[in-house]
Amino acid sequence: MRASDIAYERLRDDIIHWRLEPGTPLAEIEVSARIGVSRTPVREALSRLINEGLVSNASGRTAIVTPVSRAQIEQLFELREALETQAARLAARRRDTAAFEALKEAFLSASLDDLSEPHGVVEPGTTGSRNSSSDSTYILADRLDAAIDSAMDNSYLRGALGDIRGHLARARRHAHANPRRLEQARIEHLLIIDAILRRDEVLAAQATAVHLRNSLDNILATIPPLPTGNSAKTNSNINTEANPQTNPQNPETTAVASASPRKDTR
């Protein structure tokens, strides 16, 4: 793996898991020393993250981790619904039966304890314990994403989905677990899989839309409240000054960004 790829993966993972909080400055020299690569690979990695929207250099100075707000999450889900409903339609049209039959069996076999992972089977907006069962569920959910990506056979759509998944993963890891929602999400995913297996494009798209809307409701309902006092004001000022174009018409832009992130215990 190239040094720039190592730097990119490390920084992206740290941002998604809130080890690098919104507003954190990413000076090339410091990042280079922390990751153990030269400044050129770091510069390339930061450029990729800027293109993804996870990092901003709108101030023209040191790059920073971009803020996350409720408004941004809602906008991401609007885009996600448009992309993923179309992906489900195409997967239903072009799917490989064996791959989705295997996924259905795996989802049916998963116990509620296995559903403590905030991805795929599990709801965006939940955080579970990091143990072998949740790691297995994470792998299972990745298999579902990969199966749909492969079945739809559209590299442009796959690329567009890839561009927003980092943002969605970062938002999920900031919310509370909801065991009841985890089971509901599993049922919704099974409905999507069944629709794909039946080649029912309309049902696959509708089931995906229902799942995403429920996901959005859950993540917005479980985002931790904003901190009070000087720390919230300080973080808000940092994000506003460093990235004034994030949402100039919305004073709530840095709402979630200034909240203290929950530890990802997955």
N, C-alpha and C positions, 0 to 999 in steps of 0.2 A: 504494500500500500504506500502511495506517495505521501510525503510529509504534509502536503497541503490537505490531503484527504484525512489524515490523522488529526490535524488541527481542526478541520471542519467538523468531523464526527464528535470530537471531544467538546468543542464549544457548543455545538447544537444540542448534545445530550445534556450539558450543564444548564443551558437555557431552558430546555423543556422540563427538566426536573427541578427548576427553581434554585439550583445551586448558584446560578448567576441571576440575580433578581432584576426586574425591570428598572432601567435607569443606571445599571452598573456600567461604568466606563470600561472600555476594552482597548487600552493602550497597547500598541504592538509590542513594545519592549517587555512589558509585564506579562502579556499573554505568551510571548515567545519563551520567556524564562519558566513560566508555570508548566507549559506543555512539553518543553524540551525540544523545540524546533527553531529554525532561524526565522527571521522576520518576514522573509519573502513568502514562505508557505502560509504564515499567519495572515498576511495581507490578502492572499488569494482566498483563504477560508472566510475572512471577513467579507470579502466581496460577494461570495456565494450567499452568505447569510443575509447580507443587505438585499440581494435580489429576492430572497425568500420573505423578506420583511421581518425577520427575527432580530435584526440589528439595524440601527439607523445611524447615519452620519449627516443628518439634516443640518446640524449646527455648523458643519464645515470644519469641525475640530475632531476630537477623539470620538470614535464610534461608541455607541451605547446599546445596551439591550433595550429593545423597544418596549413600550408600555402595553398593558392589556386592559381593556375596559369592557364593561357590559355591552356597550354599543358595538364594539368591534366583534365580540362573540356572536351577537345577533346577526351582524353582517356576514360573518364567516359561515354561519349556519344557513343563511339565505343562499349563498353560493354553493355550499355543500349539498343542499337539497337539490339544486339544479343539476349538479354534476353526478351525484350518487343515484338519483332516480334514473337518469339516462344510462348510467353504468349498469344498473339492475336490469333495465329493459334489454340492453345489448347482451348481458350475461344470459338472460332467459332465452334469447334468440339463438345464441351460439354455444351454449354451455356443453361441457363434457359431463355426462351423467355420473360416471364413476367418481369423479372428484367431489361432486356435491352430495352424492349418497354417503360417501365416507364422512364428510363434514356433518351431515345430519345425524349420523350415528354417534359421532363424537359429542355433538351438542346434547343429544338425548342422554348420553352417559354421564355428562358432567353433573356433579352434585352441587348443591347451593354453596357449599364451602369453597368449591372451585371457582365460584363466580365473583371472587373478591378482587378482580383485576379490572382496572378502568380502561378497557379497550375492547372493541368488537362485541363479544358476547356480553361484555359488561358495558355499562352505561358511560358515556362521556359525562364527567361530573361526579365520579366516585373515586374513592381511594381505598384500596384494600391492603391486607398484610402481604409482606413479601415473603413467600414461602414456596415450597415446591409445587403445591397445588395451584397457586395463583400464577406461578411462572408457566405451568402447563396450560392454563387458560389463556395466557398471553400468546403463547405459541399457537393455540387453537384459533384465536381471533385473527392472528396474522395470516393463518392459512385461509380463512374466509376472505379476507381482503385480497390476498394473492389470487385466490380462485376466481373472484369476480374480475379482478384486473386482467387475468389471463383470458377468461372467457369472453370478455367484451371485445378483446382484440383491437384496441384503439390506443395507439401510443400517445396521441395528443391528449385524450381524456385522462389517461393514466398519469401523464405528466402534470396536468392541471390539478388532479387530486393530490398528487404528491406535494405540490406547492403549499397546500393548506393544511396538511396533516400535522405538521410540526406545531402550527398555531393551535390546533384543536387539542393536541396532546398536552400542550402547556396549560391550556385552560382547564382540562380535566383534572390535572394534578393539583389544582388549587381548591377543589371542592370536597365536600364531605361524602362519606359512604352512605348508601341507602340500600340496605339488603332487600327491601321489597321491590325497589326499582331494578335491582340486579336480576331477579327472577323474571320480572316483566320483560326486561330487555332480552333475556334468553328466549322467551316465547316469541317475541317479535322477530328475532333473528331466524328462528325456526320457520316462521311464516314466510320470510324472504327466501329461505332455501327451498321450501316446498314450492313456492311460486316459480322459482328458477327451474326446478326439476320438471315442473309441468309445462314449461315453456309459456307461461302466462305472463306476458310482458307488462300488461296493465296492472295485474295484482302485484308483481314484483316491484314496480315503481310506487304503487300506492302504499304497500307495506313498508317500503323504505322511507317514504315521506312521513308516515305515521311514527315510525321509530325515531326519526330525526327530530320531529317536533316534540315528542316526549322527552328526548334527550336534552333538547334545549331548555325545556321547562325545568327539568331536574337540575341542570348545571346552574341556571340562573337562580334557582331557589336555594341552592346549597353553597354558593360562593360565600366565604366568610365575610363578616361585616368589616367596614373600613376601620382602621385604627383611629384613635383620637389623639389630639395633642400635637406637639411640635414635630414628631416623627412623620406623621402623615403629611403635614404641611411641607416639610423639607423634601420628602420623596416626590411630592407633587410638583414642587418647584424645579427639582432636578429634571424630571421627565418633560415638563413644559418647556424649559429653556433649551434642553438638548434636542427636542423633537417638536417644535412648535407647529408643524403641519400635520400632526397625527390626526387631530380632529378640531380644527380651530373654531368650529361653531358649537362645540359641545364641551362645556366646562367640566363634564364628568369623565373626560377622556382618560384621566389617570386614576380613576376610581379603584379599579382592581389592581392596577400596577402598584399603588401605594399600600396595599394591604399586605400584611406579613404572610408569606406563603406557608401552607401546611406542609409538614414533612412528608415526602413521598415514601411510604413504607412498603411499597409494593415488593 
